Amino acid sequence: MLDTQFYQLLPAPSIEELAVAGGASVYNKAASAKSLAAFDLAGEGDCTFLENSKNVVFEDIKASVCFSPLEFADRFPISTSVLTCDHPRWSFATSSSLIAVPLGFESNSNPVDPSVKIERRCSIAPNVVLGKSAEVGAGTTIGAGTVIWPGVRIGRNCSIGSNVTIKCTYIGDNVTIQSGAVIGEDGFGLSIGKTGAIDTPHYGRVIIQDNVSIGANTCIDRGLFGDTSLGENCKLDNQCHIAHNVTIGAHTVMAALCGIAGSTSIGIGCQFGGACSVADHVVIGNKVKLAGNSGLMSNIPDGETWGGFPAKPLKSWFRENVWLSQQVRKR
């Protein structure tokens, strides 16, 4: 089920309407959908999509509606409405807006919605926009020109800079977000279909725990369905990019220009030098160190120090550099 703090659930569309919007065919009509979910978490009332059958136990599927290739259609439970198509992710992306949309602003709404809750000792600068049902904790300051989207909750004693945009986000206490940061926008998820590539709508959140610092012009994308999360006391320098569904453990530090691709998991107490790049779905252990300008494409166990491009254990990287220098000198 989507978080209705940030998303509006629309009246349930018919199976035929979903099929038309997604360019799909109705293989089995059983139930309708009133929400959206990832395939492995989808339950009764959810619409989802399936691209391949790897590790799928079809008898355990609980989703009410699923976009699927035709080759798997007869394996679904009879309780699931199956919509067959060539590009399930694309079909889901084009039809999901019939079920849910992010909460937004109305053209004639006040800069600060009457439903906003602002606790004592807050400082709200000029030209700040606070959307419906947003909450700001005691002692928090918000700089000029910042836009807080509907439903966002900001904890106590936070410092939010100027021209910051925050949506679909829960923020803990004592959090600092410097000017120009963008928190909670869609991630870079593309769906390829018969009309080419389209942006996949994201329906997740960003969770920022206590005592986190986020540098100027840093971007943190919300999850596709789940959460992008930063643990307590994380420190991000300027111009970092945290993609959708990334999990960063407590006390992790990143210097400027780091880029972390989607669904990567980073452990507790890690340290990243400047301009590191990390591939998607990588698992990084606790207390890992990554040298500046490294390009990581594989998992790292706890406590190791890596560097280079592609990144590898530090001693291996140093040995390779020494060997290369020796070969150059010999020539």
For each residue, the residues with C-beta under 8 A, 3 or more apart:
1: 35 37 45 46
2: 6 7 9 35 36 37 100 203
3: 6 7 151 168 205
4: 7 8 9
5: 133 151 153
6: 2 3 102 103 149 150 151 152 167 168 205
7: 2 3 4 100 101 102 103 203
8: 4 100 101 102 103
9: 2 4 34 35 99 100
10: 13 98 99 100 101
11:
12: 32 33 34 99
13: 10 17 18 21 32 33 98 99
14: 17 18 32
15: 18 19 26 29 32 65 81 83
16: 19 20 26
17: 13 14 20 21 98
18: 13 14 15 21 22 24 33 47 65 83 95 98 99
19: 15 16 22 24 25 26 83
20: 16 17 23
21: 13 17 18 94 95 98
22: 18 19 67 83 85 90 91 92 94 95
23: 20 85 90 91 94 193 194
24: 18 19 67 83 84 85 91 95
25: 19 83 84 85
26: 15 16 19 29 81 82 83
27: 68 70 73 82 83 84
28: 73 76 78 80 81 82
29: 15 26 81
30: 64 78 79 80 81
31: 44 45 64 65 79 80 81
32: 12 13 14 15 64 65 81
33: 12 13 18 36 45 46 47 64 65 81 99
34: 9 12 45 99
35: 1 2 9 45 46 47 99 100
36: 2 33 46 47 48 96 99 100 203 225
37: 1 2 41 42 43 46 47 48 63 225
38: 41 42 48 224 225 226
39: 42 48 49 50 56 63 66
40:
41: 37 38 46 225 226
42: 37 38 39 46 47 48 61 62 63 64 66
43: 37 46 62 63
44: 31 62 64
45: 1 31 33 34 35 64
46: 1 33 35 36 37 41 42 43 62 63 64 65
47: 18 33 35 36 37 42 63 64 65 66 67 92 95 96 99
48: 36 37 38 39 42 63 65 66 67 92
49: 39 66 67 68 88 89 91 92
50: 39 53 56 66 67 68 69 72 88
51: 69 88 89
52: 56
53: 50 56 58 72 75
54:
55:
56: 39 50 52 53 61
57: 60 61
58: 53 61 72 75 76 77
59: 77
60: 57
61: 42 56 57 58 66 76 77 80
62: 42 43 44 46
63: 37 39 42 43 46 47 48 66 80
64: 30 31 32 33 42 44 45 46 47 79 80 81
65: 15 18 31 32 33 46 47 48 80 81 83
66: 39 42 47 48 49 50 61 63 76 80 81 82 83
67: 22 24 47 48 49 50 83 84 85 88 89 91 92 95
68: 27 49 50 72 73 76 82 83 84 85 88
69: 50 51 72 73 84 85 86 88
70: 27 73 84
71:
72: 50 53 58 68 69 75 76
73: 27 28 68 69 70 76 82 84
74:
75: 53 58 72
76: 28 58 61 66 68 72 73 80 82
77: 58 59 61 80
78: 28 30
79: 30 31 64
80: 28 30 31 61 63 64 65 66 76 77
81: 15 26 28 29 30 31 32 33 64 65 66
82: 26 27 28 66 68 73 76
83: 15 18 19 22 24 25 26 27 65 66 67 68 91
84: 24 25 27 67 68 69 70 73
85: 22 23 24 25 67 68 69 88 90 91
86: 69 193 194
87: 90 91 191 192 193 194
88: 49 50 51 67 68 69 85 91 92
89: 49 51 67 92 93 191 192 193 200
90: 22 23 85 87 93 94 191 192 193 194 198
91: 22 23 24 49 67 83 85 87 88 94 95 193
92: 22 47 48 49 67 88 89 95 96 191 200
93: 89 90 96 191 193 198 199 200 201
94: 21 22 23 90 91 191 193 198
95: 18 21 22 24 47 67 91 92 98 99
96: 36 47 92 93 99 100 201 203
97: 100 101 201
98: 10 13 17 18 21 95
99: 9 10 12 13 18 33 34 35 36 47 95 96
100: 2 7 8 9 10 35 36 96 97 203
101: 7 8 10 97 104
102: 6 7 8 149 167 168 203
103: 6 7 8 131 132 149 150 151
104: 101 131 149 150
105: 109 129 131 149 150
106: 109
107:
108:
109: 105 106 113 131 132
110: 113 114
111: 127 128 129 130
112: 116 124 128 129 130
113: 109 110 116 130 131 132 133 134 150
114: 110
115: 132 133
116: 112 113 130 131 132 133 134 135 136
117: 133 134 135 136
118: 122 124 130 135 136
119: 122 136 137 138 139 140 156
120: 138 139
121: 138 139
122: 118 119 136 137 138 139 140 141 142
123: 140 141 142
124: 112 118 128 130 136 141 142
125: 128 141 142 143 144 145 146 162
126: 144
127: 111 144 145
128: 111 112 124 125 142 143 144 145 146 147 148
129: 105 111 112 146 147 148
130: 111 112 113 116 118 124 134 136 148
131: 103 104 105 109 113 116 134 147 148 149 150 151 152
132: 103 109 113 115 116 150 151
133: 5 113 115 116 117 150 151
134: 113 116 117 130 131 148 149 150 151 152 153 154
135: 116 117 118 152 153 154
136: 116 117 118 119 122 124 130 140 142 148 154
137: 119 122 140 154 155 156 157 158 173
138: 119 120 121 122 156 157
139: 119 120 121 122 156 157 158
140: 119 122 123 136 137 154 155 156 157 158 159 160
141: 122 123 124 125 158 159 160
142: 122 123 124 125 128 136 146 148 154 160 164
143: 125 128 146 160 161 162 163 164 179
144: 125 126 127 128 162 163
145: 125 127 128 162 163
146: 125 128 129 142 143 160 161 162 163 164 165 166
147: 128 129 131 164 165 166
148: 128 129 130 131 134 136 142 152 154 166
149: 6 102 103 104 105 131 134 152 165 166 167 168 184
150: 6 103 104 105 113 131 132 133 134 167
151: 3 5 6 103 131 132 133 134 168
152: 6 131 134 135 148 149 166 167 168 169 170 171 184
153: 5 134 135 169 170 171
154: 134 135 136 137 140 142 148 158 160 166 171 175
155: 137 140 158 171 172 173 174 175 210
156: 119 137 138 139 140 173 174
157: 137 138 139 140 173 174
158: 137 139 140 141 154 155 171 173 174 175 176 177
159: 140 141 175 176 177
160: 140 141 142 143 146 154 164 166 177
161: 143 146 164 177 178 179 180 181 216
162: 125 143 144 145 146 179 180
163: 143 144 145 146 179 180
164: 142 143 146 147 160 161 177 178 179 180 181 182 183
165: 146 147 149 181 182 183 184 185
166: 146 147 148 149 152 154 160 169 171 177 183 184
167: 6 102 149 150 152 183 184 185 222
168: 3 6 102 149 151 152 184 204 205 206 222
169: 152 153 166 183 184 205 206 207 208 222
170: 152 153 205 206 207 208
171: 152 153 154 155 158 166 175 177 208
172: 155 175 208 209 210 211 212 232
173: 137 155 156 157 158 210 211
174: 155 156 157 158 210 211
175: 154 155 158 159 171 172 208 210 211 212 213 214
176: 158 159 212 213 214
177: 158 159 160 161 164 166 171 181 183 214
178: 161 164 181 214 215 216 218 238
179: 143 161 162 163 164 216 217
180: 161 162 163 164 216 217
181: 161 164 165 177 178 214 215 216 217 218 219 220
182: 164 165 185 218 219 220
183: 164 165 166 167 169 177 206 208 214 219 220
184: 149 152 165 166 167 168 169 205 206 220 221 222
185: 165 167 182 219 221 222
186: 189 199 200 201 202 221 222 244
187: 202 221 222 223 224 228 243 244 245 262
188: 221 243 244 262
189: 186 199 200 202 224 244 262
190: 197 198 199 200
191: 87 89 90 92 93 94 197 198 199 200
192: 87 89 90 196 197
193: 23 86 87 89 90 91 93 94 196 198
194: 23 86 87 90
195: 198
196: 192 193
197: 190 191 192
198: 90 93 94 190 191 193 195
199: 93 186 189 190 191
200: 89 92 93 186 189 190 191 224
201: 93 96 97 186
202: 186 187 189 221 222 223 224 225 244
203: 2 7 36 96 100 102 224 225
204: 168 222 223 224 225 226 227 228 244 245
205: 3 6 168 169 170 184 222 223 226 227 228
206: 168 169 170 183 184 220 221 222 223 227 228 229 230
207: 169 170 227 228 229 230
208: 169 170 171 172 175 183 212 214 220 229 230
209: 172 212 229 230 231 232 234 250
210: 155 172 173 174 175 232 233
211: 172 173 174 175 232 233
212: 172 175 176 208 209 230 231 232 233 234 235 236
213: 175 176 234 235 236
214: 175 176 177 178 181 183 208 218 220 230 236
215: 178 181 218 236 237 238 239 240 256
216: 161 178 179 180 181 238 239
217: 179 180 181 238 239
218: 178 181 182 214 215 236 237 238 239 240 241 242
219: 181 182 183 185 240 241 242
220: 181 182 183 184 206 208 214 228 230 241 242
221: 184 185 186 187 188 202 206 228 242 243 244 262
222: 167 168 169 184 185 186 187 202 204 205 206 227 228 244
223: 187 202 204 205 206 226 227 228 244 245
224: 38 187 189 200 202 203 204 244 245 262
225: 36 37 38 41 202 203 204
226: 38 41 204 205 223 245
227: 204 205 206 207 222 223 245 247
228: 187 204 205 206 207 220 221 222 223 242 243 244 245 246 247
229: 206 207 208 209 246 247 248
230: 206 207 208 209 212 214 220 234 236 242 248
231: 209 212 234 248 249 250 251 252 268
232: 172 209 210 211 212 250 251
233: 210 211 212 250 251
234: 209 212 213 230 231 248 249 250 251 252 253
235: 212 213 252 253 254
236: 212 213 214 215 218 230 240 242 254 258
237: 215 218 240 254 255 256 257 258 274
238: 178 215 216 217 218 256 257
239: 215 216 217 218 256 257
240: 215 218 219 236 237 254 256 257 258 259 260
241: 218 219 220 258 259 260
242: 218 219 220 221 228 230 236 246 248 260
243: 187 188 221 228 246 259 260 261 262 263 264 280
244: 186 187 188 189 202 204 221 222 223 224 228 262 263
245: 187 204 223 224 226 227 228 262 263
246: 228 229 242 243 260 261 262 263 264 265 266
247: 227 228 229 264 265 266
248: 229 230 231 234 242 252 260 266
249: 231 234 252 266 267 268 269 270 286
250: 209 231 232 233 234 268 269
251: 231 232 233 234 268 269
252: 231 234 235 248 249 266 267 268 269 270 271 272
253: 234 235 270 271 272
254: 235 236 237 240 258 272 276
255: 237 258 272 273 274 275 276 292
256: 215 237 238 239 240 274 275
257: 237 238 239 240 274 275
258: 236 237 240 241 254 255 272 274 275 276 277 278
259: 240 241 243 276 277 278
260: 240 241 242 243 246 248 264 266 278
261: 243 246 264 277 278 279 280 281 282
262: 187 188 189 221 224 243 244 245 246 280 281
263: 243 244 245 246 280 281
264: 243 246 247 260 261 278 279 280 281 282 283 284
265: 246 247 282 283 284
266: 246 247 248 249 252 260 270 284 288
267: 249 252 270 284 285 286 287 288 302
268: 231 249 250 251 252 286 287
269: 249 250 251 252 286 287
270: 249 252 253 266 267 284 286 287 288 289 290
271: 252 253 288 289 290
272: 252 253 254 255 258 276 289 290
273: 255 276 290 291 292 293 294
274: 237 255 256 257 258 292 293
275: 255 256 257 258 292 293
276: 254 255 258 259 272 273 290 291 292 293 294 295 296
277: 258 259 261 294 295 296
278: 258 259 260 261 264 282 284 290 296
279: 261 264 282 295 296 297
280: 243 261 262 263 264
281: 261 262 263 264
282: 261 264 265 278 279 296 297 298 299 300
283: 264 265 299 300
284: 264 265 266 267 270 278 288 290 296 299 300
285: 267 288 299 300 301 302 303 304
286: 249 267 268 269 270 302 303
287: 267 268 269 270 302 303
288: 266 267 270 271 284 285 300 302 303 304 305 306
289: 270 271 272 304 305 306
290: 270 271 272 273 276 278 284 294 296 300 305 306 307 311
291: 273 276 294 305 306 307 308 311 314 317
292: 255 273 274 275 276 307
293: 273 274 275 276 309
294: 273 276 277 290 291 306 307 308 309 311
295: 276 277 279 308 309 310 311
296: 276 277 278 279 282 284 290 300 306 310 311
297: 279 282 310 311
298: 282 310 311
299: 282 283 284 285
300: 282 283 284 285 288 290 296 304 306
301: 285 304
302: 267 285 286 287 288
303: 285 286 287 288
304: 285 288 289 300 301 313
305: 288 289 290 291 313 314
306: 288 289 290 291 294 296 300 311 312 313 314 317
307: 290 291 292 294 311 312 314 317
308: 291 294 295 311 312 317 320 321
309: 293 294 295
310: 295 296 297 298
311: 290 291 294 295 296 297 298 306 307 308 317
312: 306 307 308 316 317 320
313: 304 305 306 316 317
314: 291 305 306 307 317 318
315: 318 319
316: 312 313 319 320
317: 291 306 307 308 311 312 313 314 320 321
318: 314 315 321 322
319: 315 316 322 323
320: 308 312 316 317 323 324
321: 308 317 318 324 325
322: 318 319 325 326
323: 319 320 326 327
324: 320 321 327 328
325: 321 322 328 329
326: 322 323 329 330
327: 323 324 330 331
328: 324 325 331
329: 325 326
330: 326 327
331: 327 328
